[in-house]
Amino acid sequence: MTHRAGRTARRIVALNPTGMVSGAELVLVRYLAAALADGWCTQALVPDGPLAERLAAGGVDVVAAPDLKLGEGDRRVAAARALANASRSAALLRRTAAGADAVVVNGVLGLPTLRLARLAGLRAPAAWLVHDVLVRSDLRTLVRSCAPAVDLAIAVSRAAAEFPASCGLLYQVVRNGVVWPVDAARATTPGPAAARPVVGCNAVLTPWKGQYVLLDAAARLGPAVEVELIGATLPKDAAYRNQLEARAARPDLAGRVRMLGHLADPLDAMRDWTIAVSASVDPEAGSLAVLEAMSIGVPLVVTDHGGPAEFIGAAGLRVTPGDASELAAAIDSLLVDAPLRVRCAAAGRAAVARGLTVEASSKAFLASLDALARATPR
């Protein structure tokens, strides 16, 4: 098989720690689809589940692999199980990636597998897709111990690149992209906000995403303001969802909050939002939800850290993480200022069109992998 440019086809072997599909996995799906379209041979080591099914449907050669997520319960038992799965996965990776031009590890939990595979003789150059701003000490320790196995860290933002760089890793920043062009939000008009404006948040329901801060902020706004929360709930976060539901039922919010769960097409719901919020109390790396809101022209309020603070530009306002009063004030300023909303909407769509697209990010990612492969003799 050859590239359309006449070169012998290169081969990518990707490793994903889990079989679920969230933002990081969607990025991998898009990158591997772009690689296939560009003539690369693609394989993916993935546990059984929705991700494996989606990759296989797109033409990727899927190899069943152990699940590498950290288990719940007794920490020692969970750690022992995780190490055993990483060892099994490392042996599989070493065999599968023999002769490959590049290995791609999608996320931090795949690094122990890569390190063990290196120790067992894996020679293919390896890129780590960095989807997190690493603030947890245990994850920082893990990265330090696995850094010798990584040839290139491809980070989705400067914020995500900071810790890998501090470990001495060679890195590049390739920002996430979203589908473009797309239809604009229905609520993007030059007039005043709707009689019952909708403030929305698209994020998995987990404490660090800060939905509870948004609900406290909404309680400070007028009774006409409604809130929509899009996002699935992982089993470990069932108690958090219960807390959100209890907060929404209190008199200052009763009847104004809708929890929509996971939506196959979140953009359809988001097009009716007046304002989108990213209230994360820990820094996001390269939130696809923020980029999607920008792409359809929904004005944003985001917490002032991580990737969104880098790329939001004039598409919205930034606030202090965890400050419900400041968040409420920022939302209110957008609700009452129609010209500001129009400017934010236009700025978001223009920023996406300039380069925050799937096409642009995929091109940059493949260029990074191609350079990595060329720098390593086969």
N, C-alpha and C positions, 0 to 999 in steps of 0.2 A: 504494500500500500504506500502511496506517496502523497505528499502535500500537493495542493493545487499549484504551488510555486515550483514543484519539481523535486523537492527534497524528500528523503526517506521519512516516512511518518514517525513522529515521536510518540512516546507512550507515557501517559500519566496514570499513576495509581493513587487514588484518594482514599483517605481513612477518615471515617466519621464515627465519633464515639457512641452515638445512640441512633435508634431507628426512627425517632420522631422528627417532625418537620416544624421548625421555627425560623426565625430570621436568618440565623447562621446557615442553616441547612438550605434555605431558599437561595442564598447567595451561592452555595456550592452547586446546587442544581443548575443555576444559570451559567456558572463558569464552565461546568462540564458540557453543557449544551453548546456553548460557544466553542469549546475545544473540539467537539465532534464536528461542528460546522466548518472548522478551520483545518480539518484533516487529521487531528490527533487521534490516536487510539486511547480509549478511556476505560479504566476499571475502577471500581469502588468497593472497598471493604466496609460493609455496613451491616449492623444487626437487622434481623427481620423486623418489618414494620412499614409504616407509610412512606418513609424515605426510600427504602429499597424498592418499593413498588413504583414510586415516581421516577426514580433513576432508570429502572429497567424499561419503563414505558417510553422513556426518552432515548433509548438505544445504548445506554451505558451497560457495560458488562459488570454485573453485580456479583460479588463474592460474599457469602454469609459470614459474619464475623461476630465475636462476642460483644456483648453490651458493656461499655466501659464507664457508664455513669456510676457515681458514688452511691452505694446503697444506704438505706436507712437502718435504724436499730443500733445495736452495739457497735461502736466505732472500730474496735479491734477486729470483730468478725467482718465488718464491711470492708476494712482495709485489706484483710487477708483475701477476701473474695475479689476485690478490685485488682490486687497484685496477680492473682491466678489468671484472671481474665486478660490482663495486660500481657502476661507471658504467653498465653495461647495466641493472642492477637499478634504479638511480635513475631512468633514463628510463622504465622500465616502471611504477615506483611513481608517478611524476608523472602519467602518462597515466591509470592505473587509479584513482588517488585524486582525480582532478579532481572537485570538488563533493562529496567525502565529508565526513562530519561529524567523523570522527576516524580517524587512522592509529595503529596499534598496532605498535610494534617489539618483537619478542619476544627480548630478549637483546642483549648488547653488540655482537656482530658485525654486527648490522644497522644500527648507528648511522652508519657511513660512507655507506651508501646513502641514509639519511634526510638527512644533511648535503648530499650532492650533489643530491638531489632538491629540497631547499629552495633551493639556489643556482640551480637551473634553473626555479624558479617555483612549486613546490608550496606551496599556501596552507592546506591542511587542518591543523587542530591535531593535534599528535602526542604520544602517550604512549609512554614507554619502560618496558616491564616489566623490572624489575631482579631477576634471579635469582641474582646473584653478590655475594659480598663481595669487592670488588676490591682485591687485594693486589699483583698484578703491575704493575710500573712501565709496561710497554708498553700495557697495557689502560687504566691511569689516564691516560696521555698521549692515547690514542685518545678517551676520554670527554671530556677537557678540550677537545679540538679539535672535537668534535661537539656539545658541550653547547648552543651557540646554536640548534640545530635542534629541541631538545626543549622542549615546553611543560609537560610534567608527567612526573615519574618516579614510577612506581607500584612500590614496593619490597615484597618479601615479608617483610621484617623490618627492625627498626631498624638492625641491623648492616649490612644491604644498603643502607640509605638514607644511611649516613654519608658515603660518598664523593660521591655525587651532590649531597648537600646542601652539601658543601664546595666544589663547583663552582658554587654559586649557583642550582642547579635547584630549582624548586618541586617538592615531593614529598609523597606520601601513603604510608602503610604499609597494605597489604592482605595479611594473612597467608594463606598457602596453606590450603586445606581438603581434607578427604578425604571419601569416601563414608560416610554415616551414615544410619541405624544399620547396624551389622554384627555378626555373631556374634562372641562372645568367644573368646579363645584356649582351646584344649583343655587347655593346661598350667596355666591359672589356677585353682588350687585352694588351700584353706586349709592343706593339709598340707605335709610336707617336699618338697624338690625331688625330681624323679624319680631313680631309681637311676643313670641315665645322663643327667644334665641336658644340654640343648643350648643353646649360646650362639651366636647368629646375627648376621650382618651383611648388610644388603641395600643394596648400592651397586655401581655400575660398578667393575670392577677397574682402578683407576688409582692411581698412588702417593699422591696427596694424600688419597685416601679412607682410608688408614692401615690396610688389612687386615694388613699386615706387623706392625704394632704389636699388633693383636689376636692374631695367631698367637704372638708372643713372650709375650704375657700368658697365653694358654692353656697354654703350655708350663710356666708356673709353677704352674698349678692341678693338682688331682689327676688321675690317669689316667682317671677315669670321665667327665670333662667332654669333651663332643664339640663340634665347631665346624662350622657350616654357613655357607658364603658364597654368597649369591645375587647375580648380577650378570653382565652381558655384558662382553666384552673387546673394546675397539676395536683395530684393527690396530696402531696405534702403541704399544699397551701389551702386545703379545704377550710381550716380554721380562719385563715385570713379572709377568705370570701365571706364566711359567716359574719365576721366583724364588719366588713363593708356593708353587707345587707342590713345589719343591725343599725349601723350609722345612718344609712339611707332611710330607715323607717322612723327615725326620730322626727319630732314635729317640725323642726326647722328645714327638713328636706323631704318630708313625706310626700310621695306622689310625684317627685321631680327627678328621680334617678331611675334609669333603665339599664339593666345589666344584660347585654346582648350575647355574651359568651363568644365562642369562636365563630367567625363568619368566613365562608369560603371567598366572598368578594367584599372585603371591608370598605373598599373605595365607594361602593354604591351607597352605603350608609353614611360615610364621611362626607359625601357631596351635599348632604343636608345640614352639616355642621356650620355654625357661625364662627366658631373658634376651636382649634385643636390644642390640646395641652400634653406636654411631656413633663410629668411631675417627679421624675426619678430622684430619689434621695442619694443614691450612689450614681456615679457618672456612667452614662451610656457611651458605647464606643462609636457606633455608626447607625443609629436607629433608622430602620427602613420605614417605620410608621411616620417619623418626622419628614423624611424625604417624600413619602406618598402624599402627606398633607400639602407639602410645598408644590408637588406636581399638579394637584388639582386646584390650587389657589385658595386653600383655607388658611387664614392668618393663624399664627402660632404663638403660644407662650411656652417657653422651655426653661428648665433649670440651667443655671449658668455654669455648667461644667461638662467635660467630655466632648464627644464628637459633635452633637447638635449645636453647641455653643460656637464651634468652629465654622460650620457651614450654613447656619440659619441666615446670616447676613441681615438684610432688611426685610426678611419674610416674617418677622415677628419680634417679640420682646423676650428678654431674659430676666429671670428672677432668682433670688437666693434659694438654694435647695432647702426644702422642709419648712418654708415660711408661708403659712396659709394666708396671712394678712397681705403679704406682698403679692402673692399669686392672685388673690381676689382683686387687688387694686389694678394689676396688669390686665386681667380679664375685663374689668369694668372700663378701663381706658379704651380698650378696643371696641367694646360694645357701644360706647357713646360717640366714638369718632369714626364715622363712616369713611371719610377720605383716607384715614390711616389704614383701615381694613383693606381698602382697594389697593393702596400702595403695597401693603404686605402681600396681598394675593398675587399681584403682578410680579413682585420681586421673587417670590418663591418659584413661580412657573419659569421665569427667566433664568434663575440659577440652575434649575434642573435641565433646561434646554441647553445651557452652555456646557454641560459635561457631567452632571450627576445622573447619568442614564445607564441602563444595563449595558448598552452597546459600548459606551466609553469605558466603564469599569472592566468589562470583560476583555476589551482590547488591551488595556493596561496590564491586567492580570496575566494574560497569555504572553505578552511581551516580557514580563518579569520571568515567567517560567522558561521561555525560550532562551533568554540570556543565561539563566541558571544552568540549563541543560548544555548550552554551548560551552560554558566555562568549565564543565566537568567532562573529561574524556570518558568515552564509553568503554 
